[in-house]
Amino acid sequence: MSLTAGCCSVEVPISAPTASHAEALTTEFKALADTARLRLFLQIAQADGEVCVCNLDDVGLSQPTVSHHLGKLRNAGLVSSERRGTWVHYSVTARGERIRDLVLALS
Amino acid sequence: MSLTAGCCSVEVPISAPTASHAEALTTEFKALADTARLRLFLQIAQADGEVCVCNLDDVGLSQPTVSHHLGKLRNAGLVSSERRGTWVHYSVTARGERIRDLVLALS
């Protein structure tokens, strides 16, 4: 596919993601487009194994706000969670691991 | 820095980006957290050289809407623009090139 209309005829090669893939990417970017969520995500994604939500309270946010942000990260498929007794434990997904590596490469 | 309070004492190593860096990252993620902008960005970022805005009208959007999205990409530092006569020409920035490569790696 190329675009040649307009003032000039520069060929614009397009190998954009498919619509469904672009949708997934924008959902992930939306989830990380907030500094608190980005920090929470990196805390989970850089931990060795899973992290108890009780250990994710050092971001200056109330626990309900932290839970809200974690829900967004989970809905975007970046982290998964498991409740054990009182506490919910979070771990990074395989997709989240790839995105973590790319985010850190941009730092 | 590590977090040890709470129900357990798992060490959570944190090498999160600095605040200013996290701010830049979230601005970039916000700019790409929209399928139309993601497509426009990739059209520019995958072109060989600069792209005339007149060649970016194949995304099913009106020209004012395209211009609005391009302004967001420019404000996020992902693309730069130059007006020559009637038309504005866009090219990817060095930072945008890095992000393009990472986005494509996720596809």
Backbone of each chain as ProteinMPNN parsed JSONL, in Angstrom:
{"seq_chain_A": "MSLTAGCCSVEVPISAPTASHAEALTTEFKALADTARLRLFLQIAQADGEVCVCNLDDVGLSQPTVSHHLGKLRNAGLVSSERRGTWVHYSVTARGERIRDLVLALS", "coords_chain_A": {"N_chain_A": [[0.852, -1.198, 0.0], [0.534, 2.206, -0.822], [0.728, 5.787, -0.739], [-0.018, 8.204, -3.062], [-1.279, 10.477, -3.83], [-1.936, 14.066, -3.852], [0.233, 16.91, -3.188], [2.652, 16.036, -4.017], [4.547, 13.177, -5.044], [5.59, 11.302, -3.3], [6.434, 8.106, -2.312], [4.856, 6.375, 0.222], [5.615, 3.933, 2.172], [3.66, 1.604, 3.864], [3.567, -0.352, 6.581], [1.874, -0.803, 8.68], [0.565, -1.847, 11.914], [-1.976, -4.396, 12.064], [-5.537, -3.688, 12.307], [-6.64, -4.833, 14.663], [-4.36, -5.343, 16.059], [-3.287, -2.8, 16.379], [-5.219, -1.764, 18.009], [-4.823, -3.271, 20.358], [-2.246, -2.388, 21.012], [-2.715, 0.372, 21.497], [-4.369, 0.196, 23.707], [-2.572, -0.813, 25.574], [-0.678, 1.277, 25.605], [-2.306, 3.31, 26.594], [-2.763, 2.373, 29.15], [-0.275, 2.733, 30.253], [0.09, 5.408, 30.123], [0.254, 7.176, 32.277], [1.781, 8.489, 35.063], [1.726, 7.349, 37.655], [0.674, 4.789, 37.191], [2.59, 3.816, 35.436], [4.804, 3.685, 37.143], [3.862, 1.824, 39.058], [3.513, -0.396, 37.391], [6.187, -0.869, 36.609], [7.305, -1.475, 39.066], [6.089, -3.917, 39.625], [6.841, -5.342, 37.337], [9.569, -5.414, 37.476], [10.115, -6.842, 39.655], [11.267, -9.795, 41.305], [9.526, -12.309, 40.595], [6.2, -12.635, 41.986], [4.303, -9.858, 43.373], [3.031, -8.668, 46.384], [0.082, -6.776, 46.838], [0.163, -5.234, 49.065], [2.705, -4.395, 49.196], [2.917, -2.427, 47.425], [2.479, 0.194, 48.079], [3.932, 2.446, 48.133], [3.808, 4.716, 46.583], [2.694, 7.092, 47.082], [-0.053, 7.083, 46.994], [-3.497, 6.354, 47.794], [-4.74, 3.177, 48.985], [-7.145, 2.32, 47.627], [-6.899, 3.821, 45.261], [-4.513, 2.842, 44.232], [-5.403, 0.223, 43.754], [-7.301, 0.705, 41.783], [-5.665, 1.623, 39.672], [-4.113, -0.673, 39.303], [-6.054, -2.391, 38.375], [-6.508, -1.315, 35.844], [-4.067, -1.844, 34.617], [-4.169, -4.604, 34.671], [-6.447, -5.116, 33.104], [-5.459, -4.294, 30.679], [-3.826, -6.324, 30.118], [-1.236, -6.398, 31.008], [-0.382, -7.111, 33.523], [-1.042, -9.826, 35.79], [-3.251, -11.156, 38.289], [-3.683, -12.656, 41.546], [-5.708, -13.695, 44.134], [-4.906, -14.383, 47.447], [-5.983, -15.337, 50.373], [-6.183, -12.532, 52.416], [-4.792, -10.81, 50.784], [-4.014, -9.55, 47.479], [-1.995, -10.753, 44.907], [0.349, -9.692, 42.518], [1.668, -10.249, 39.241], [3.862, -9.933, 36.436], [2.775, -10.251, 33.036], [3.603, -12.329, 30.153], [3.548, -10.745, 27.877], [3.653, -8.271, 29.131], [6.238, -8.408, 30.121], [7.774, -8.133, 27.801], [7.078, -5.549, 27.072], [7.958, -4.152, 29.309], [10.765, -4.462, 28.994], [11.128, -2.942, 26.701], [10.263, -0.435, 27.525], [12.187, 0.119, 29.472], [14.383, 0.22, 27.849], [14.001, 2.611, 26.645], [14.586, 4.379, 28.577]], "CA_chain_A": [[0.0, 0.0, 0.0], [1.28, 3.453, -0.804], [-0.091, 6.961, -0.971], [0.681, 9.014, -4.052], [-2.061, 11.666, -4.155], [-1.545, 15.284, -3.156], [1.126, 17.878, -3.817], [3.869, 15.409, -4.496], [4.273, 11.76, -5.264], [6.488, 10.497, -2.473], [5.854, 6.821, -1.924], [4.853, 6.196, 1.671], [5.369, 2.525, 2.449], [2.941, 1.434, 5.122], [3.436, -1.699, 7.112], [1.293, -0.54, 9.998], [-0.046, -3.025, 12.53], [-3.373, -4.614, 11.699], [-6.447, -2.915, 13.154], [-6.772, -5.437, 15.994], [-3.09, -5.19, 16.753], [-3.191, -1.386, 16.765], [-6.143, -1.633, 19.14], [-4.137, -3.82, 21.538], [-1.14, -1.486, 21.351], [-3.208, 1.619, 22.09], [-4.844, -0.147, 25.055], [-1.379, -0.908, 26.418], [-0.106, 2.618, 25.771], [-3.216, 4.049, 27.472], [-2.543, 1.894, 30.513], [1.014, 3.228, 30.74], [0.146, 6.856, 29.91], [-0.02, 7.797, 33.574], [3.039, 8.247, 35.777], [1.516, 6.429, 38.785], [0.535, 3.419, 36.653], [3.892, 3.413, 34.894], [5.643, 3.3, 38.29], [3.338, 0.571, 39.608], [3.825, -1.45, 36.429], [7.617, -1.196, 36.661], [7.576, -2.139, 40.343], [5.7, -5.323, 39.476], [7.55, -5.977, 36.225], [10.982, -5.572, 37.784], [10.252, -7.688, 40.84], [11.623, -11.189, 41.044], [8.332, -13.068, 40.962], [4.994, -11.844, 42.212], [4.376, -8.803, 44.376], [1.794, -8.469, 47.141], [-0.407, -5.402, 46.714], [0.545, -4.522, 50.291], [4.049, -3.852, 48.99], [2.84, -1.434, 46.346], [1.834, 1.377, 48.648], [4.959, 3.474, 48.313], [3.76, 5.644, 45.459], [1.981, 8.295, 47.508], [-1.468, 6.966, 46.634], [-4.296, 5.54, 48.714], [-4.873, 1.792, 48.516], [-8.167, 2.197, 46.565], [-6.373, 4.379, 44.005], [-3.564, 1.837, 43.732], [-6.187, -0.892, 43.219], [-7.89, 1.183, 40.529], [-4.613, 1.624, 38.653], [-3.731, -2.065, 39.035], [-7.119, -2.94, 37.535], [-6.271, -0.85, 34.468], [-2.913, -2.598, 34.109], [-4.614, -5.981, 34.477], [-7.347, -5.13, 31.948], [-4.653, -4.12, 29.477], [-3.064, -7.56, 29.909], [0.186, -6.209, 31.334], [-0.126, -7.865, 34.752], [-2.132, -10.716, 36.209], [-3.366, -11.115, 39.746], [-4.251, -13.834, 42.216], [-5.998, -13.412, 45.536], [-4.605, -15.459, 48.4], [-6.363, -14.817, 51.677], [-6.524, -11.11, 52.427], [-4.021, -10.0, 49.835], [-3.914, -9.884, 46.063], [-0.608, -10.76, 44.443], [0.455, -9.327, 41.1], [2.891, -10.599, 38.514], [3.851, -9.421, 35.067], [2.477, -11.257, 32.015], [4.676, -12.465, 29.152], [3.48, -9.528, 27.061], [4.139, -7.202, 29.995], [7.708, -8.512, 30.191], [8.343, -7.561, 26.571], [6.88, -4.096, 27.122], [8.901, -3.663, 30.33], [12.102, -4.372, 28.415], [11.155, -1.838, 25.746], [10.171, 0.805, 28.303], [13.482, 0.363, 30.1], [15.318, 0.579, 26.779], [13.749, 4.019, 26.319], [14.927, 5.22, 29.727]], "C_chain_A": [[0.884, 1.244, 0.0], [0.336, 4.597, -1.126], [0.638, 7.852, -1.962], [-0.09, 10.278, -4.41], [-1.486, 12.885, -3.45], [-0.526, 16.096, -3.918], [2.341, 17.222, -4.424], [3.596, 13.91, -4.591], [5.269, 10.877, -4.527], [5.777, 9.203, -2.105], [5.964, 6.68, -0.41], [4.569, 4.727, 1.971], [4.698, 2.377, 3.809], [2.902, -0.032, 5.507], [2.938, -1.57, 8.549], [0.732, -1.828, 10.585], [-1.469, -3.199, 12.002], [-4.25, -3.853, 12.68], [-6.518, -3.503, 14.565], [-5.479, -5.289, 16.782], [-2.892, -3.75, 17.219], [-4.068, -1.125, 17.983], [-5.476, -2.117, 20.432], [-3.018, -2.885, 21.979], [-1.646, -0.218, 22.03], [-3.771, 1.365, 23.493], [-3.664, -0.211, 26.018], [-0.764, 0.471, 26.669], [-0.963, 3.448, 26.722], [-2.957, 3.659, 28.932], [-1.259, 2.473, 31.107], [1.143, 4.749, 30.63], [-0.241, 7.622, 31.172], [1.185, 7.468, 34.455], [2.867, 7.27, 36.944], [1.424, 4.99, 38.269], [1.856, 2.92, 36.093], [4.803, 2.947, 36.031], [5.189, 1.965, 38.879], [3.699, -0.602, 38.69], [5.298, -1.863, 36.546], [7.988, -1.853, 37.985], [7.237, -3.631, 40.255], [6.601, -6.018, 38.461], [9.028, -6.181, 36.51], [11.21, -6.433, 39.029], [10.626, -9.11, 40.419], [10.442, -12.047, 41.508], [7.15, -12.15, 41.221], [5.164, -10.865, 43.37], [3.016, -8.682, 45.061], [1.38, -7.004, 47.011], [-0.018, -4.572, 47.932], [1.942, -3.931, 50.19], [4.084, -2.791, 47.898], [2.208, -0.141, 46.831], [2.803, 2.544, 48.792], [4.962, 4.484, 47.169], [2.935, 6.891, 45.795], [0.51, 8.271, 47.161], [-2.192, 6.129, 47.668], [-4.435, 4.136, 48.125], [-5.975, 1.637, 47.458], [-7.677, 2.733, 45.22], [-5.369, 3.424, 43.378], [-4.333, 0.69, 43.089], [-6.823, -0.528, 41.878], [-6.865, 1.124, 39.393], [-4.205, 0.186, 38.296], [-4.779, -2.749, 38.163], [-6.932, -2.558, 36.078], [-5.118, -1.623, 33.827], [-3.313, -4.041, 33.804], [-5.518, -6.085, 33.241], [-6.588, -4.976, 30.625], [-3.784, -5.351, 29.205], [-1.596, -7.447, 30.258], [0.579, -6.946, 32.608], [-1.293, -8.821, 34.994], [-2.149, -10.731, 37.728], [-3.974, -12.397, 40.28], [-4.481, -13.481, 43.679], [-5.633, -14.64, 46.371], [-4.861, -14.905, 49.786], [-6.737, -13.356, 51.553], [-5.941, -10.358, 51.233], [-4.073, -10.516, 48.397], [-2.446, -9.768, 45.653], [-0.569, -10.528, 42.94], [1.757, -9.834, 40.501], [2.737, -10.105, 37.085], [3.514, -10.561, 34.102], [3.653, -11.341, 31.037], [4.721, -11.217, 28.271], [4.02, -8.333, 27.856], [5.656, -7.211, 30.108], [8.359, -7.883, 28.968], [8.24, -6.04, 26.607], [7.78, -3.465, 28.177], [10.295, -3.47, 29.737], [12.207, -3.174, 27.474], [11.078, -0.496, 26.464], [11.532, 1.133, 28.919], [14.531, 0.743, 29.06], [15.167, 2.049, 26.396], [14.22, 4.949, 27.43], [16.356, 5.745, 29.612]], "O_chain_A": [[1.866, 1.317, 0.739], [-0.726, 4.394, -1.715], [1.789, 8.22, -1.732], [0.388, 11.079, -5.214], [-0.649, 12.755, -2.557], [-0.422, 15.993, -5.14], [2.998, 17.818, -5.278], [2.507, 13.451, -4.245], [5.729, 9.857, -5.04], [4.639, 9.224, -1.636], [7.04, 6.848, 0.163], [3.409, 4.318, 2.02], [5.141, 2.971, 4.792], [2.276, -0.848, 4.832], [3.496, -2.142, 9.485], [0.455, -2.783, 9.859], [-2.086, -2.237, 11.543], [-3.792, -3.423, 13.739], [-6.463, -2.766, 15.55], [-5.491, -5.131, 18.003], [-2.391, -3.509, 18.318], [-3.701, -0.361, 18.875], [-5.555, -1.455, 21.467], [-2.855, -2.619, 23.169], [-1.073, 0.222, 23.027], [-3.662, 2.223, 24.368], [-3.747, 0.28, 27.144], [-0.381, 0.795, 27.793], [-0.44, 4.193, 27.551], [-2.937, 4.508, 29.823], [-1.166, 2.678, 32.317], [2.172, 5.317, 30.994], [-0.982, 8.603, 31.113], [1.565, 6.304, 34.58], [3.751, 6.453, 37.201], [2.025, 4.081, 38.843], [2.205, 1.75, 36.25], [5.493, 1.936, 35.902], [6.005, 1.089, 39.164], [4.132, -1.657, 39.152], [5.617, -3.051, 36.578], [8.885, -2.695, 38.028], [7.982, -4.485, 40.736], [7.065, -7.136, 38.688], [9.678, -7.013, 35.876], [12.348, -6.715, 39.406], [10.324, -9.547, 39.309], [10.374, -12.456, 42.667], [7.108, -11.022, 40.73], [6.039, -11.02, 44.221], [1.982, -8.603, 44.398], [2.219, -6.105, 47.067], [0.115, -3.352, 47.842], [2.324, -3.076, 50.989], [5.151, -2.322, 47.501], [1.492, 0.532, 46.09], [2.52, 3.513, 49.496], [6.006, 5.041, 46.831], [2.533, 7.643, 44.907], [-0.116, 9.324, 47.044], [-1.584, 5.296, 48.341], [-4.269, 3.936, 46.922], [-5.783, 0.907, 46.486], [-7.994, 2.176, 44.17], [-5.361, 3.217, 42.165], [-3.97, 0.228, 42.007], [-6.876, -1.346, 40.959], [-7.158, 0.639, 38.3], [-3.98, -0.128, 37.128], [-4.447, -3.581, 37.319], [-7.167, -3.367, 35.181], [-5.18, -2.005, 32.659], [-2.865, -4.627, 32.819], [-5.383, -7.008, 32.437], [-7.026, -5.47, 29.586], [-3.09, -5.417, 28.19], [-0.792, -8.291, 29.86], [1.728, -7.359, 32.762], [-2.388, -8.635, 34.462], [-1.168, -10.36, 38.371], [-4.677, -13.121, 39.576], [-3.572, -13.027, 44.374], [-6.0, -15.77, 46.047], [-4.077, -14.116, 50.313], [-7.522, -12.982, 50.681], [-6.528, -9.394, 50.741], [-4.162, -11.716, 48.137], [-1.756, -8.812, 46.008], [-1.36, -11.099, 42.19], [2.801, -9.85, 41.153], [1.627, -9.889, 36.597], [3.919, -11.702, 34.322], [4.576, -10.529, 31.088], [5.794, -10.701, 27.96], [4.748, -7.496, 27.322], [6.287, -6.157, 30.184], [9.368, -7.188, 29.079], [9.173, -5.331, 26.231], [8.308, -2.372, 27.972], [10.93, -2.438, 29.954], [13.223, -2.48, 27.442], [11.739, 0.466, 26.07], [11.975, 2.281, 28.89], [15.458, 1.499, 29.353], [16.104, 2.659, 25.881], [14.251, 6.166, 27.251], [16.819, 6.473, 30.491]]}, "seq_chain_B": "MSLTAGCCSVEVPISAPTASHAEALTTEFKALADTARLRLFLQIAQADGEVCVCNLDDVGLSQPTVSHHLGKLRNAGLVSSERRGTWVHYSVTARGERIRDLVLALS", "coords_chain_B": {"N_chain_B": [[16.643, 1.094, 46.546], [13.963, -0.427, 48.263], [10.966, -2.23, 49.031], [9.639, -3.331, 51.991], [7.631, -3.536, 53.791], [4.353, -4.62, 55.012], [2.385, -7.593, 54.272], [4.238, -9.493, 53.762], [7.734, -10.047, 53.144], [8.938, -9.574, 50.693], [11.531, -8.541, 48.656], [11.422, -5.711, 46.671], [12.964, -4.681, 44.028], [13.575, -1.495, 42.757], [14.087, 0.185, 39.912], [13.035, 2.377, 38.671], [12.159, 4.809, 36.119], [13.401, 8.199, 36.379], [11.488, 10.932, 37.794], [11.115, 13.012, 35.895], [11.749, 11.683, 33.61], [9.834, 9.665, 33.561], [7.636, 11.249, 33.184], [8.082, 12.208, 30.578], [7.938, 9.789, 29.179], [5.255, 9.037, 29.662], [3.935, 11.081, 28.359], [4.634, 10.506, 25.732], [3.487, 7.945, 25.469], [0.812, 8.625, 25.797], [0.425, 10.123, 23.501], [0.499, 8.127, 21.61], [-1.569, 6.554, 22.268], [-3.905, 6.155, 20.763], [-5.654, 4.967, 18.051], [-5.761, 6.214, 15.504], [-3.761, 8.17, 15.686], [-1.573, 6.534, 16.176], [-1.412, 5.147, 13.74], [-0.934, 7.316, 11.981], [1.503, 8.213, 13.004], [3.137, 5.972, 12.483], [3.024, 5.935, 9.711], [4.444, 8.234, 9.094], [6.844, 7.695, 10.407], [7.773, 5.442, 9.182], [8.255, 6.196, 6.644], [10.467, 6.996, 3.957], [12.323, 9.446, 4.65], [10.908, 12.786, 4.707], [7.346, 13.469, 4.975], [4.672, 14.767, 3.175], [1.887, 16.499, 4.465], [-0.319, 16.288, 2.897], [-0.23, 13.792, 1.959], [-1.085, 12.239, 3.953], [-3.723, 11.581, 4.228], [-5.171, 9.329, 4.173], [-6.504, 7.978, 6.162], [-9.103, 7.954, 6.79], [-9.989, 10.248, 7.994], [-10.869, 13.708, 8.516], [-9.076, 16.541, 7.144], [-8.588, 18.63, 9.089], [-8.823, 17.12, 11.456], [-6.758, 15.297, 11.125], [-4.639, 17.129, 11.232], [-4.885, 18.007, 13.862], [-4.245, 15.645, 15.287], [-1.619, 15.3, 14.375], [-0.45, 17.504, 15.533], [-0.478, 16.738, 18.215], [1.302, 14.588, 18.159], [3.579, 15.981, 17.437], [3.884, 17.739, 19.593], [4.519, 15.894, 21.535], [7.019, 15.315, 20.832], [7.6, 13.373, 18.977], [7.451, 13.621, 16.245], [8.61, 16.028, 13.812], [7.952, 19.166, 12.171], [7.75, 21.06, 9.106], [6.883, 23.92, 7.396], [6.386, 24.4, 3.991], [5.633, 26.525, 1.62], [2.37, 25.909, 0.642], [2.048, 23.514, 1.963], [2.592, 21.428, 4.85], [5.346, 19.612, 5.976], [6.222, 16.511, 7.394], [8.468, 14.816, 9.571], [10.103, 12.076, 11.23], [11.385, 12.286, 14.56], [14.608, 11.808, 16.206], [14.194, 10.531, 18.635], [11.609, 9.621, 18.137], [12.191, 7.75, 16.172], [13.421, 5.715, 17.646], [11.308, 4.936, 19.235], [9.5, 4.103, 17.28], [10.849, 1.796, 16.33], [10.637, 0.177, 18.581], [7.879, -0.04, 18.863], [7.268, -1.413, 16.523], [8.593, -3.755, 17.064], [6.923, -4.846, 18.888], [4.823, -5.655, 17.421]], "CA_chain_B": [[15.334, 1.244, 47.213], [13.137, -1.621, 48.246], [9.788, -2.156, 49.891], [9.595, -4.553, 52.774], [6.487, -3.51, 54.708], [3.164, -5.317, 54.54], [2.106, -8.955, 54.712], [5.392, -10.352, 53.521], [8.931, -9.217, 53.068], [9.582, -9.733, 49.392], [12.273, -7.359, 48.228], [10.998, -5.239, 45.364], [13.966, -3.745, 43.532], [12.951, -0.478, 41.92], [14.962, 1.063, 39.155], [12.074, 3.09, 37.83], [12.698, 6.035, 35.532], [13.257, 9.382, 37.211], [10.179, 11.566, 37.618], [11.039, 13.752, 34.634], [11.764, 10.704, 32.523], [8.516, 9.026, 33.546], [6.734, 12.263, 32.602], [8.299, 12.192, 29.121], [7.413, 8.515, 28.671], [3.791, 9.028, 29.666], [3.508, 11.993, 27.279], [4.78, 9.763, 24.472], [2.478, 6.879, 25.438], [-0.477, 9.282, 25.584], [0.344, 10.511, 22.087], [0.321, 6.931, 20.786], [-2.699, 5.774, 22.811], [-5.061, 6.426, 19.906], [-5.304, 4.194, 16.848], [-5.514, 7.109, 14.364], [-2.432, 8.779, 15.855], [-0.565, 5.479, 16.009], [-1.266, 4.925, 12.299], [-0.271, 8.485, 11.387], [2.904, 8.19, 13.446], [3.879, 4.932, 11.77], [3.147, 6.342, 8.307], [5.563, 9.194, 9.018], [8.076, 7.1, 10.932], [8.263, 4.394, 8.286], [8.529, 6.778, 5.335], [11.876, 7.268, 3.688], [12.413, 10.911, 4.631], [9.726, 13.5, 5.206], [6.06, 13.173, 4.348], [3.769, 15.914, 3.07], [0.61, 16.251, 5.14], [-1.304, 15.951, 1.86], [-0.137, 12.343, 1.739], [-1.509, 11.57, 5.192], [-5.177, 11.726, 4.298], [-5.775, 8.027, 3.859], [-6.837, 7.291, 7.402], [-10.539, 8.105, 7.026], [-10.222, 11.405, 8.862], [-10.809, 14.998, 7.829], [-7.757, 17.176, 7.248], [-8.409, 19.281, 10.404], [-8.599, 16.094, 12.482], [-5.388, 14.82, 10.919], [-3.734, 18.174, 11.734], [-4.976, 17.963, 15.328], [-3.462, 14.496, 15.751], [-0.207, 15.549, 14.094], [0.003, 18.449, 16.553], [-0.218, 15.967, 19.448], [2.547, 13.828, 17.942], [4.683, 16.946, 17.423], [4.069, 18.208, 20.975], [5.147, 14.818, 22.306], [8.409, 15.194, 20.369], [7.779, 12.168, 18.16], [7.676, 14.07, 14.864], [8.819, 17.467, 13.661], [7.279, 19.614, 10.953], [8.282, 22.248, 8.446], [5.97, 24.404, 6.359], [7.008, 24.905, 2.763], [4.528, 26.951, 0.763], [1.031, 25.544, 1.138], [2.001, 22.25, 2.686], [3.484, 21.139, 5.975], [6.01, 18.317, 5.814], [6.523, 15.891, 8.687], [9.473, 13.744, 9.634], [10.216, 11.503, 12.562], [12.549, 12.744, 15.316], [15.501, 10.706, 16.606], [13.468, 9.808, 19.692], [10.515, 8.939, 17.455], [12.757, 6.572, 15.481], [13.626, 4.652, 18.645], [9.992, 4.442, 19.647], [8.981, 3.348, 16.133], [11.469, 0.464, 16.316], [10.096, -0.602, 19.694], [6.472, -0.331, 18.543], [7.242, -2.462, 15.5], [9.041, -4.991, 17.705], [5.772, -5.377, 19.643], [3.757, -6.037, 16.482]], "C_chain_B": [[14.556, -0.065, 47.15], [11.989, -1.441, 49.232], [9.695, -3.445, 50.676], [8.422, -4.592, 53.738], [5.362, -4.373, 54.171], [3.117, -6.749, 55.009], [3.314, -9.865, 54.577], [6.607, -9.458, 53.324], [9.694, -9.46, 51.775], [10.294, -8.439, 49.048], [11.802, -6.975, 46.828], [12.025, -4.229, 44.852], [13.306, -2.752, 42.581], [14.031, 0.33, 41.216], [14.097, 1.786, 38.14], [12.731, 4.317, 37.21], [12.572, 7.179, 36.528], [11.907, 10.014, 36.913], [10.073, 12.27, 36.264], [11.031, 12.788, 33.45], [10.425, 9.992, 32.412], [7.496, 9.962, 32.898], [6.855, 12.258, 31.067], [7.705, 10.931, 28.514], [5.892, 8.53, 28.607], [3.242, 9.978, 28.598], [3.577, 11.274, 25.936], [3.721, 8.657, 24.363], [1.09, 7.466, 25.172], [-0.65, 9.625, 24.105], [0.049, 9.304, 21.2], [-0.875, 6.087, 21.227], [-3.995, 6.07, 22.059], [-4.738, 5.786, 18.558], [-5.009, 5.099, 15.64], [-4.117, 7.721, 14.483], [-1.325, 7.754, 15.681], [-0.327, 5.218, 14.522], [-0.542, 6.083, 11.624], [1.213, 8.493, 11.743], [3.704, 7.169, 12.64], [4.025, 5.257, 10.285], [4.329, 7.296, 8.14], [6.872, 8.494, 9.346], [8.629, 6.013, 10.022], [8.552, 4.922, 6.881], [10.029, 6.999, 5.183], [12.019, 8.783, 3.549], [11.128, 11.545, 5.104], [8.49, 13.194, 4.368], [5.218, 14.441, 4.341], [2.441, 15.549, 3.738], [-0.47, 15.849, 4.134], [-1.278, 14.462, 1.535], [-0.579, 11.54, 2.961], [-3.025, 11.634, 5.352], [-5.903, 10.4, 4.076], [-6.165, 7.248, 5.116], [-8.304, 7.487, 7.768], [-10.883, 9.27, 7.932], [-10.179, 12.677, 8.03], [-9.426, 15.615, 8.033], [-7.581, 17.909, 8.579], [-8.151, 18.27, 11.527], [-7.19, 15.52, 12.369], [-4.403, 15.84, 11.501], [-3.717, 18.199, 13.263], [-4.108, 16.826, 15.882], [-1.962, 14.722, 15.523], [0.378, 16.537, 15.098], [0.335, 17.744, 17.861], [1.086, 15.179, 19.321], [3.758, 14.771, 17.986], [4.96, 17.431, 18.842], [4.728, 17.154, 21.861], [6.589, 14.584, 21.854], [8.672, 13.977, 19.499], [8.021, 12.504, 16.688], [7.988, 15.564, 14.889], [8.204, 17.882, 12.335], [7.944, 20.859, 10.39], [7.304, 22.654, 7.36], [6.787, 24.871, 5.161], [5.882, 25.226, 1.792], [3.22, 26.553, 1.417], [1.086, 24.404, 2.139], [2.997, 22.154, 3.829], [4.055, 19.729, 5.763], [6.444, 17.793, 7.178], [7.642, 14.872, 8.55], [9.587, 13.28, 11.074], [11.461, 12.073, 13.259], [13.428, 11.532, 15.671], [14.824, 9.857, 17.68], [12.308, 9.009, 19.078], [10.987, 7.687, 16.735], [12.937, 5.411, 16.448], [12.29, 4.042, 19.042], [9.338, 3.653, 18.519], [9.533, 1.925, 16.145], [10.876, -0.425, 17.412], [8.638, -0.976, 19.44], [6.406, -1.478, 17.531], [7.696, -3.805, 16.079], [7.901, -5.645, 18.479], [4.69, -5.916, 18.719], [3.845, -7.512, 16.122]], "O_chain_B": [[14.504, -0.723, 46.111], [12.045, -0.611, 50.138], [9.675, -4.531, 50.097], [8.236, -5.589, 54.437], [5.4, -4.81, 53.021], [3.728, -7.098, 56.019], [3.382, -10.908, 55.228], [6.49, -8.232, 53.34], [10.923, -9.54, 51.761], [9.71, -7.359, 49.142], [11.785, -7.803, 45.918], [11.963, -3.051, 45.203], [12.554, -3.151, 41.691], [14.79, 1.064, 41.849], [14.375, 1.808, 36.941], [13.74, 4.809, 37.716], [11.729, 7.133, 37.423], [11.259, 9.686, 35.919], [9.065, 12.141, 35.569], [10.394, 13.042, 32.427], [9.935, 9.744, 31.31], [6.611, 9.525, 32.162], [5.85, 12.298, 30.356], [7.051, 10.981, 27.472], [5.304, 8.09, 27.619], [2.201, 9.706, 28.001], [2.682, 11.417, 25.103], [3.131, 8.457, 23.301], [0.295, 6.894, 24.427], [-1.725, 9.443, 23.533], [-0.582, 9.444, 20.153], [-1.161, 5.043, 20.64], [-5.055, 6.217, 22.668], [-3.674, 6.032, 17.99], [-4.119, 4.798, 14.844], [-3.378, 7.785, 13.501], [-0.273, 8.05, 15.115], [0.817, 5.083, 14.087], [0.349, 5.874, 10.8], [2.067, 8.748, 10.894], [4.806, 7.458, 12.173], [5.028, 4.901, 9.666], [5.105, 7.191, 7.19], [7.878, 8.672, 8.659], [9.817, 5.695, 10.081], [9.038, 4.182, 6.025], [10.753, 7.164, 6.164], [11.854, 9.331, 2.46], [10.345, 10.92, 5.819], [8.573, 12.732, 3.23], [5.069, 15.107, 5.365], [1.944, 14.432, 3.592], [-1.423, 15.152, 4.484], [-2.2, 13.939, 0.909], [-0.457, 10.316, 2.992], [-3.542, 11.729, 6.465], [-7.107, 10.374, 3.822], [-6.155, 6.017, 5.127], [-8.711, 7.227, 8.9], [-11.939, 9.285, 8.565], [-9.54, 12.726, 6.979], [-8.702, 15.262, 8.964], [-6.501, 17.821, 9.164], [-7.36, 18.529, 12.434], [-6.516, 15.285, 13.372], [-3.447, 15.465, 12.181], [-2.668, 18.389, 13.878], [-3.338, 17.02, 16.823], [-1.14, 14.378, 16.372], [1.545, 16.434, 15.474], [1.301, 18.097, 18.538], [1.875, 15.113, 20.264], [4.818, 14.414, 18.5], [6.115, 17.527, 19.257], [5.415, 17.489, 22.825], [7.296, 13.755, 22.426], [9.823, 13.586, 19.3], [8.707, 11.768, 15.977], [7.674, 16.266, 15.85], [7.962, 17.041, 11.47], [8.611, 21.608, 11.104], [6.936, 21.845, 6.507], [7.745, 25.631, 5.297], [5.26, 24.332, 1.217], [2.991, 26.824, 2.596], [0.267, 24.333, 3.056], [4.089, 22.72, 3.782], [3.335, 18.793, 5.417], [6.965, 18.538, 8.007], [7.747, 14.164, 7.548], [9.219, 13.992, 12.008], [12.478, 12.313, 12.608], [13.035, 10.385, 15.461], [14.874, 8.628, 17.64], [12.062, 7.864, 19.458], [10.277, 6.682, 16.69], [12.642, 4.263, 16.114], [12.147, 2.826, 19.169], [8.688, 2.639, 18.773], [8.782, 0.962, 15.989], [10.643, -1.616, 17.205], [8.209, -2.085, 19.758], [5.594, -2.394, 17.666], [7.242, -4.862, 15.641], [7.911, -6.856, 18.701], [3.746, -6.561, 19.176], [3.029, -8.007, 15.344]]}, "name": "protein", "num_of_chains": 2, "seq": "MSLTAGCCSVEVPISAPTASHAEALTTEFKALADTARLRLFLQIAQADGEVCVCNLDDVGLSQPTVSHHLGKLRNAGLVSSERRGTWVHYSVTARGERIRDLVLALSMSLTAGCCSVEVPISAPTASHAEALTTEFKALADTARLRLFLQIAQADGEVCVCNLDDVGLSQPTVSHHLGKLRNAGLVSSERRGTWVHYSVTARGERIRDLVLALS"}
